[in-house]
Amino acid sequence: MIDLTKTYEVKPKVTSGDLQGLDREGLSRHVGTLKQFSVSYNELTKKYKTGLDENAPEILRLTKEEQEKEREFIRQTKKHLEELAGNPGMLDATNDDFWGLWTVNIEVGNDKKLKIFGQHPYFQPNLYWEHALALITLKANDSIPFSKSEAGNPKYKDSQFYLTTSDEEVTMSKNIVRRNRERAKAMSDLFDNGGKYEKASKIAYLLNVQKEQVGIEKLEEILEIFSTQPEYIDKFLELYKMSNDELELRTLVKKAIDLDEIKFNSADRMYYRGGLNLRSNEDETVKYFIANQIEPLIAKEIAEIKSAINKKEGKKKKSLLV
């Protein structure tokens, strides 16, 4: 159920490292292009997925109490929007004349600013019935994430936009201030009064921002730069708060993957080492080792990985000295 009393702003879902270089301009689509969102059609029910059909399959799957709340919202909202549009029955889920043409358009203007319906980037459902309907249909068809936090969900990895409200922006600003305080304390702990070079080095390696050993001052400079960036700060804090044992094991697994000591079988989509199948991604592989590290077989495997990595890194250092 959408809160139609709030104003929603559409923003670009910028992808860091975008091959087209759009991220450097804070964009997710090229200037002058238009993205159209329409409602889906169910061939079985002969209905459009409008978000305003009280007998839609997704409504029928709810509990009786939830169904009644949703149906009451749908009945009142549908009637109100049709009255504002001056066309009773217009929003019936079988009305092909309307839904077959209805689209929500998001444009990247020549000024690099987003526009909906050719205007500004704000959905104002309390002022315009078209904006209210657009929000309802975007939500019903799961077209784009409805918050910045939701934008991080893997199912929206290809989405080029997300919606946010002023409430979320205020909350996120408070969170950013809090996280920056945590980040500053972490950096102080890692580098002041002798610091914790080994821990800082592991964090930089796991963040993919520094693979080779560097001096303490250079390492501090690297982490100072990257830990302030939105795409790194949460992961930086997560790694900093990890126990030394987990941090060590995560570093070991990542190095084993980087040095091809742990391999990936693309057919089975599984990491493996020798005859031992591990897990389908790096994080789950680490968790597997953590959960089973005292088992004789896994303890032996971990010891062998450490030994193999030490040998490979030793050879690499020797080659650099020649």
C-alpha positions as CSV (number, residue, x, y, z in Angstrom):
1,M,0.0,0.0,0.0
2,I,1.5,3.3,-1.1
3,D,1.3,6.5,1.0
4,L,-0.2,8.9,-1.5
5,T,0.2,11.9,0.9
6,K,4.0,11.9,0.4
7,T,6.0,13.4,-2.5
8,Y,8.4,11.0,-4.2
9,E,11.5,12.0,-6.1
10,V,12.9,9.9,-8.9
11,K,16.7,9.6,-8.9
12,P,19.3,7.9,-11.2
13,K,20.5,4.6,-9.8
14,V,24.2,5.2,-10.7
15,T,26.4,2.1,-11.2
16,S,30.0,2.6,-10.0
17,G,32.5,1.6,-12.7
18,D,29.9,1.9,-15.5
19,L,31.7,1.0,-18.8
20,Q,30.0,3.9,-20.6
21,G,31.2,6.4,-18.0
22,L,27.8,7.5,-17.0
23,D,28.7,7.2,-13.3
24,R,31.2,10.0,-13.7
25,E,28.4,12.3,-14.6
26,G,26.0,10.9,-11.9
27,L,23.8,9.4,-14.6
28,S,22.2,6.0,-15.3
29,R,21.0,6.8,-18.8
30,H,22.3,9.0,-21.6
31,V,21.2,12.6,-21.9
32,G,18.1,13.0,-24.1
33,T,16.8,9.5,-23.7
34,L,13.4,8.4,-22.4
35,K,12.5,5.3,-20.4
36,Q,8.8,4.2,-20.6
37,F,7.2,1.9,-18.1
38,S,3.9,0.3,-19.0
39,V,1.6,-2.2,-17.1
40,S,1.9,-5.9,-17.7
41,Y,-1.0,-8.0,-19.1
42,N,-2.1,-11.4,-17.9
43,E,-3.2,-13.5,-20.8
44,L,-4.8,-16.0,-18.5
45,T,-7.0,-13.5,-16.6
46,K,-7.3,-11.1,-19.5
47,K,-6.5,-8.3,-17.1
48,Y,-3.8,-5.6,-16.8
49,K,-1.8,-5.5,-13.6
50,T,-3.0,-2.1,-12.5
51,G,-2.6,-2.1,-8.7
52,L,-6.2,-1.1,-8.5
53,D,-7.9,-4.5,-9.1
54,E,-9.3,-5.8,-5.8
55,N,-9.7,-9.3,-7.3
56,A,-6.1,-9.6,-8.6
57,P,-4.2,-12.8,-7.8
58,E,-1.8,-11.0,-5.5
59,I,-4.7,-9.7,-3.4
60,L,-6.3,-13.2,-3.2
61,R,-3.1,-14.6,-1.7
62,L,-3.3,-12.3,1.3
63,T,-4.9,-13.1,4.6
64,K,-8.5,-12.1,5.0
65,E,-7.6,-9.2,7.2
66,E,-4.9,-8.0,4.8
67,Q,-7.3,-8.5,1.9
68,E,-9.9,-6.2,3.4
69,K,-7.5,-3.4,4.1
70,E,-6.0,-3.6,0.6
71,R,-9.5,-3.8,-1.0
72,E,-10.7,-0.8,0.9
73,F,-7.7,1.2,-0.2
74,I,-8.2,0.1,-3.8
75,R,-11.9,0.9,-3.8
76,Q,-11.5,4.4,-2.4
77,T,-8.4,5.2,-4.5
78,K,-9.9,3.9,-7.8
79,K,-13.1,5.9,-7.3
80,H,-11.2,9.1,-6.3
81,L,-8.8,8.9,-9.3
82,E,-11.7,8.3,-11.8
83,E,-13.6,11.2,-10.4
84,L,-10.6,13.5,-10.7
85,A,-10.1,12.2,-14.3
86,G,-13.8,12.7,-15.0
87,N,-14.1,9.1,-16.4
88,P,-15.9,6.5,-14.3
89,G,-14.7,2.9,-15.0
90,M,-11.6,4.2,-16.8
91,L,-9.3,2.2,-14.4
92,D,-11.0,-1.1,-14.7
93,A,-8.4,-3.8,-15.1
94,T,-9.9,-5.0,-18.4
95,N,-10.0,-1.5,-20.0
96,D,-7.6,-2.0,-22.9
97,D,-8.4,1.5,-24.3
98,F,-6.8,3.1,-21.3
99,W,-4.2,0.6,-20.1
100,G,-3.0,-0.3,-23.5
101,L,-1.8,3.2,-23.9
102,W,-0.8,4.1,-20.3
103,T,2.9,4.7,-19.7
104,V,5.0,6.3,-17.1
105,N,7.8,8.3,-18.8
106,I,11.1,9.2,-17.2
107,E,13.4,11.4,-19.2
108,V,17.0,12.5,-18.9
109,G,16.9,16.1,-20.0
110,N,19.7,17.9,-21.8
111,D,20.5,19.6,-18.5
112,K,21.2,16.1,-17.1
113,K,18.1,16.4,-14.8
114,L,15.4,13.8,-14.6
115,K,11.8,14.6,-15.6
116,I,8.6,12.7,-15.3
117,F,5.8,13.4,-17.8
118,G,8.2,15.9,-19.3
119,Q,8.3,18.1,-16.2
120,H,10.2,17.9,-12.9
121,P,11.5,14.8,-11.1
122,Y,8.8,14.8,-8.4
123,F,5.7,12.6,-8.2
124,Q,3.2,14.7,-6.3
125,P,0.2,12.3,-5.9
126,N,-1.7,14.7,-3.6
127,L,-1.8,17.3,-6.5
128,Y,-2.0,15.2,-9.7
129,W,-4.1,12.1,-10.3
130,E,-1.7,11.0,-13.0
131,H,1.2,11.0,-10.5
132,A,-0.8,9.0,-8.0
133,L,-1.7,6.5,-10.7
134,A,1.9,6.3,-11.9
135,L,3.2,5.4,-8.4
136,I,0.5,2.8,-8.0
137,T,1.3,1.1,-11.4
138,L,5.0,1.3,-10.9
139,K,4.7,-0.4,-7.5
140,A,2.2,-3.0,-8.7
141,N,4.5,-4.0,-11.7
142,D,7.6,-3.8,-9.5
143,S,9.2,-1.6,-12.1
144,I,11.7,0.3,-9.9
145,P,12.8,0.3,-6.2
146,F,10.7,2.6,-4.0
147,S,13.6,3.6,-1.7
148,K,17.4,4.1,-1.8
149,S,17.9,1.1,0.5
150,E,15.6,-1.1,-1.6
151,A,17.7,-0.1,-4.7
152,G,20.5,-2.3,-3.3
153,N,18.4,-5.4,-3.7
154,P,20.0,-7.7,-6.3
155,K,16.6,-8.0,-8.1
156,Y,16.9,-4.3,-9.1
157,K,20.5,-4.6,-10.4
158,D,19.3,-3.6,-13.9
159,S,17.1,-0.8,-12.7
160,Q,18.2,2.7,-13.8
161,F,16.2,4.7,-11.3
162,Y,14.9,4.6,-7.8
163,L,12.3,6.6,-5.8
164,T,12.9,8.3,-2.5
165,T,10.9,10.6,-0.1
166,S,12.0,13.5,2.0
167,D,11.5,11.3,5.1
168,E,14.0,8.8,3.8
169,E,16.5,11.5,2.8
170,V,16.4,12.9,6.4
171,T,16.9,9.5,7.8
172,M,19.7,8.7,5.5
173,S,21.4,12.0,6.3
174,K,21.3,11.1,9.9
175,N,22.7,7.7,9.1
176,I,25.5,9.2,7.1
177,V,26.5,11.5,10.0
178,R,26.5,8.5,12.3
179,R,28.5,6.3,9.9
180,N,31.0,9.0,9.3
181,R,31.6,9.3,13.1
182,E,32.1,5.5,13.2
183,R,34.4,5.6,10.2
184,A,36.6,8.4,11.9
185,K,36.9,6.3,15.1
186,A,37.8,3.2,13.1
187,M,40.5,5.1,11.1
188,S,41.9,6.5,14.3
189,D,42.1,3.0,15.9
190,L,43.7,1.6,12.8
191,F,46.4,4.3,12.3
192,D,46.9,6.4,15.5
193,N,49.5,5.5,18.2
194,G,51.2,2.8,16.2
195,G,48.0,1.6,14.7
196,K,47.0,-1.9,13.5
197,Y,48.7,-2.2,10.1
198,E,47.9,-5.9,9.5
199,K,44.2,-5.4,10.2
200,A,44.1,-2.2,8.0
201,S,46.0,-4.1,5.2
202,K,43.4,-7.0,5.3
203,I,40.5,-4.5,5.2
204,A,42.0,-2.7,2.1
205,Y,42.6,-6.0,0.4
206,L,39.0,-7.2,1.1
207,L,37.7,-3.9,-0.2
208,N,39.6,-4.5,-3.5
209,V,41.3,-1.1,-3.1
210,Q,44.9,-2.4,-2.4
211,K,46.2,-5.8,-3.2
212,E,50.0,-5.3,-2.8
213,Q,51.8,-4.5,0.5
214,V,52.4,-0.7,0.8
215,G,53.8,1.5,3.6
216,I,51.6,2.5,6.5
217,E,51.2,6.1,5.3
218,K,50.2,5.1,1.8
219,L,47.8,2.5,3.3
220,E,46.2,5.2,5.5
221,E,45.9,7.5,2.5
222,I,44.1,4.8,0.4
223,L,41.7,3.8,3.2
224,E,41.0,7.5,4.0
225,I,40.0,8.1,0.4
226,F,37.9,5.0,-0.2
227,S,36.2,4.6,3.3
228,T,34.5,8.0,2.8
229,Q,32.8,6.9,-0.5
230,P,29.2,5.8,-0.2
231,E,29.8,2.5,-2.0
232,Y,32.6,1.5,0.4
233,I,31.8,3.0,3.9
234,D,29.3,0.2,5.0
235,K,31.6,-2.6,3.9
236,F,34.6,-0.8,5.5
237,L,32.7,-0.6,8.9
238,E,31.5,-4.2,8.5
239,L,35.1,-5.4,8.0
240,Y,36.5,-3.3,10.8
241,K,34.0,-4.8,13.3
242,M,34.8,-8.4,12.3
243,S,36.8,-10.6,14.7
244,N,40.4,-11.1,13.8
245,D,39.7,-14.8,13.1
246,E,37.0,-14.0,10.6
247,L,39.0,-11.3,9.0
248,E,42.0,-13.7,8.6
249,L,39.8,-16.4,7.1
250,R,38.1,-14.0,4.7
251,T,41.5,-12.7,3.5
252,L,42.7,-16.3,3.1
253,V,39.8,-17.3,1.0
254,K,40.0,-14.2,-1.2
255,K,43.7,-14.7,-1.7
256,A,43.1,-18.4,-2.6
257,I,40.6,-17.3,-5.2
258,D,42.9,-14.6,-6.6
259,L,45.8,-17.0,-6.8
260,D,43.7,-19.7,-8.4
261,E,44.2,-22.0,-5.4
262,I,40.4,-22.2,-5.1
263,K,38.8,-22.4,-8.5
264,F,35.3,-21.8,-9.8
265,N,33.4,-24.4,-11.9
266,S,31.2,-22.3,-14.2
267,A,29.2,-25.4,-15.2
268,D,28.2,-26.2,-11.6
269,R,28.5,-22.6,-10.5
270,M,30.5,-23.8,-7.5
271,Y,33.9,-22.9,-5.9
272,Y,36.0,-26.0,-5.3
273,R,39.5,-27.1,-4.3
274,G,40.7,-30.5,-5.5
275,G,37.8,-32.9,-4.8
276,L,36.2,-30.6,-2.3
277,N,33.2,-28.7,-3.4
278,L,32.7,-25.4,-1.5
279,R,29.9,-22.9,-2.1
280,S,28.5,-20.8,-5.0
281,N,30.0,-17.5,-4.0
282,E,32.9,-16.1,-2.0
283,D,30.9,-15.0,1.0
284,E,29.2,-18.4,1.4
285,T,32.5,-20.1,1.0
286,V,33.9,-18.1,3.9
287,K,30.9,-18.9,6.0
288,Y,31.4,-22.6,5.2
289,F,35.0,-22.5,6.4
290,I,34.1,-20.6,9.5
291,A,31.3,-23.0,10.5
292,N,33.5,-26.1,9.9
293,Q,37.0,-24.9,10.7
294,I,37.4,-27.2,13.7
295,E,36.5,-30.3,11.6
296,P,39.7,-32.3,10.8
297,L,39.1,-32.3,7.1
298,I,38.4,-28.5,6.9
299,A,41.2,-27.7,9.3
300,K,43.6,-29.6,7.1
301,E,42.2,-27.9,4.0
302,I,42.7,-24.4,5.6
303,A,46.3,-25.3,6.6
304,E,47.1,-26.5,3.1
305,I,45.6,-23.3,1.6
306,K,47.8,-21.2,3.9
307,S,50.9,-23.2,2.9
308,A,50.1,-22.9,-0.8
309,I,49.5,-19.2,-0.6
310,N,52.7,-18.6,1.3
311,K,54.6,-20.5,-1.4
312,K,53.0,-18.6,-4.3
313,E,53.5,-15.2,-2.6
314,G,57.1,-16.2,-1.8
315,K,57.8,-17.0,-5.4
316,K,56.2,-13.7,-6.5
317,K,58.4,-11.7,-4.1
318,K,61.5,-13.5,-5.4
319,S,60.6,-12.7,-9.0
320,L,60.3,-9.0,-8.1
321,L,63.8,-9.0,-6.6
322,V,65.4,-10.5,-9.6
